[in-house]
Amino acid sequence: MAAVNVFGEVLQHANDTSKTDKEVVLTAINNYGKALQHADDTFKADREVLTAVNNHGLALKHAHDRLKADKEVVWAAINKHSTSLKYAGVDLKCWLQLSKTALP
């Protein structure tokens, strides 16, 4: 746990028990959003865990498809890192791009 407090990316080297421990995963993701890719799959669909997009928008890449279609989650990711749009769900991506072109 001490290591993920400092370097969230070390989650990739953690044992399976740590990768399924919500406290460890949240700590890792808050320090390094891309650590989500190394977390247990159940966390990739957990809306609370996806607050990581507030710290690291590109964490959206590793989120469950259901969350990639969630406007609030995607909007938070885009506000942090605009290129996160490429990881949004197809329908939402089309809607966002259409909205962007409709603005003056």
C-alpha positions as a Markdown table, in Angstrom:
| # | Residue | x | y | z |
|---|---|---|---|---|
| 1 | Met | 0.0 | 0.0 | 0.0 |
| 2 | Ala | 2.8 | 2.4 | 0.8 |
| 3 | Ala | 4.2 | 2.1 | -2.7 |
| 4 | Val | 0.9 | 3.0 | -4.4 |
| 5 | Asn | 0.7 | 6.0 | -2.2 |
| 6 | Val | 3.7 | 7.4 | -3.9 |
| 7 | Phe | 3.7 | 5.6 | -7.3 |
| 8 | Gly | 0.3 | 4.5 | -8.5 |
| 9 | Glu | 1.7 | 2.7 | -11.5 |
| 10 | Val | 3.2 | 0.0 | -9.2 |
| 11 | Leu | -0.3 | -1.5 | -9.1 |
| 12 | Gln | 0.7 | -3.4 | -12.2 |
| 13 | His | 3.3 | -5.3 | -10.1 |
| 14 | Ala | 0.9 | -5.9 | -7.1 |
| 15 | Asn | -0.5 | -9.3 | -6.2 |
| 16 | Asp | -4.1 | -10.2 | -7.1 |
| 17 | Thr | -5.2 | -9.5 | -3.5 |
| 18 | Ser | -4.1 | -5.9 | -3.8 |
| 19 | Lys | -5.6 | -5.5 | -7.3 |
| 20 | Thr | -9.0 | -6.4 | -5.7 |
| 21 | Asp | -8.7 | -4.2 | -2.7 |
| 22 | Lys | -10.7 | -1.1 | -3.3 |
| 23 | Glu | -8.7 | 1.1 | -1.0 |
| 24 | Val | -5.4 | 0.1 | -2.7 |
| 25 | Val | -6.9 | 0.6 | -6.2 |
| 26 | Leu | -8.4 | 4.0 | -5.3 |
| 27 | Thr | -5.1 | 5.2 | -3.9 |
| 28 | Ala | -3.2 | 3.9 | -7.0 |
| 29 | Ile | -5.7 | 5.5 | -9.4 |
| 30 | Asn | -5.7 | 8.8 | -7.6 |
| 31 | Asn | -1.9 | 8.9 | -7.9 |
| 32 | Tyr | -1.8 | 7.6 | -11.5 |
| 33 | Gly | -5.0 | 7.4 | -13.4 |
| 34 | Lys | -3.7 | 4.8 | -15.9 |
| 35 | Ala | -3.3 | 2.4 | -13.0 |
| 36 | Leu | -6.9 | 1.5 | -13.7 |
| 37 | Gln | -5.7 | -0.8 | -16.5 |
| 38 | His | -4.0 | -3.0 | -13.8 |
| 39 | Ala | -7.0 | -3.1 | -11.4 |
| 40 | Asp | -9.4 | -5.9 | -11.2 |
| 41 | Asp | -12.1 | -5.7 | -13.9 |
| 42 | Thr | -14.9 | -5.0 | -11.3 |
| 43 | Phe | -13.3 | -1.6 | -10.6 |
| 44 | Lys | -13.4 | -0.6 | -14.3 |
| 45 | Ala | -17.2 | -0.5 | -14.0 |
| 46 | Asp | -17.3 | 1.2 | -10.6 |
| 47 | Arg | -18.4 | 4.8 | -10.8 |
| 48 | Glu | -16.7 | 5.7 | -7.6 |
| 49 | Val | -13.4 | 4.4 | -8.9 |
| 50 | Leu | -13.9 | 6.3 | -12.1 |
| 51 | Thr | -13.5 | 9.6 | -10.2 |
| 52 | Ala | -9.9 | 8.9 | -11.4 |
| 53 | Val | -10.9 | 10.7 | -14.6 |
| 54 | Asn | -11.0 | 13.8 | -12.6 |
| 55 | Asn | -7.3 | 13.4 | -11.9 |
| 56 | His | -6.3 | 11.7 | -15.1 |
| 57 | Gly | -8.7 | 12.0 | -18.0 |
| 58 | Leu | -7.0 | 9.2 | -20.0 |
| 59 | Ala | -8.1 | 6.7 | -17.4 |
| 60 | Leu | -11.3 | 6.6 | -19.4 |
| 61 | Lys | -9.5 | 4.3 | -21.8 |
| 62 | His | -9.6 | 1.5 | -19.3 |
| 63 | Ala | -13.1 | 2.1 | -18.1 |
| 64 | His | -16.0 | -0.3 | -18.7 |
| 65 | Asp | -18.1 | 0.5 | -21.8 |
| 66 | Arg | -21.1 | 1.4 | -19.7 |
| 67 | Leu | -19.0 | 4.2 | -18.1 |
| 68 | Lys | -17.6 | 5.3 | -21.4 |
| 69 | Ala | -21.3 | 6.0 | -22.4 |
| 70 | Asp | -21.9 | 8.0 | -19.2 |
| 71 | Lys | -22.0 | 11.8 | -20.0 |
| 72 | Glu | -20.9 | 12.9 | -16.6 |
| 73 | Val | -17.9 | 10.5 | -16.5 |
| 74 | Val | -16.9 | 11.3 | -20.1 |
| 75 | Trp | -17.3 | 15.1 | -19.6 |
| 76 | Ala | -15.0 | 15.0 | -16.5 |
| 77 | Ala | -12.4 | 13.1 | -18.5 |
| 78 | Ile | -12.6 | 15.5 | -21.4 |
| 79 | Asn | -12.3 | 18.5 | -19.1 |
| 80 | Lys | -9.1 | 17.1 | -17.7 |
| 81 | His | -7.6 | 15.8 | -20.9 |
| 82 | Ser | -9.4 | 16.7 | -24.2 |
| 83 | Thr | -8.1 | 13.8 | -26.1 |
| 84 | Ser | -10.0 | 11.5 | -23.8 |
| 85 | Leu | -12.9 | 12.0 | -26.2 |
| 86 | Lys | -11.5 | 9.2 | -28.4 |
| 87 | Tyr | -12.3 | 6.7 | -25.5 |
| 88 | Ala | -15.9 | 7.8 | -25.2 |
| 89 | Gly | -18.7 | 5.4 | -26.2 |
| 90 | Val | -19.6 | 5.7 | -29.9 |
| 91 | Asp | -23.0 | 7.3 | -29.4 |
| 92 | Leu | -21.7 | 9.8 | -26.9 |
| 93 | Lys | -18.7 | 10.6 | -29.0 |
| 94 | Cys | -20.9 | 11.4 | -32.0 |
| 95 | Trp | -23.2 | 13.5 | -29.8 |
| 96 | Leu | -20.2 | 15.5 | -28.3 |
| 97 | Gln | -18.7 | 16.0 | -31.8 |
| 98 | Leu | -22.0 | 17.2 | -33.2 |
| 99 | Ser | -22.4 | 19.6 | -30.2 |
| 100 | Lys | -19.0 | 20.9 | -30.8 |
| 101 | Thr | -19.6 | 21.7 | -34.5 |
| 102 | Ala | -23.0 | 23.3 | -33.6 |
| 103 | Leu | -21.4 | 25.9 | -31.4 |
| 104 | Pro | -20.3 | 29.2 | -33.0 |
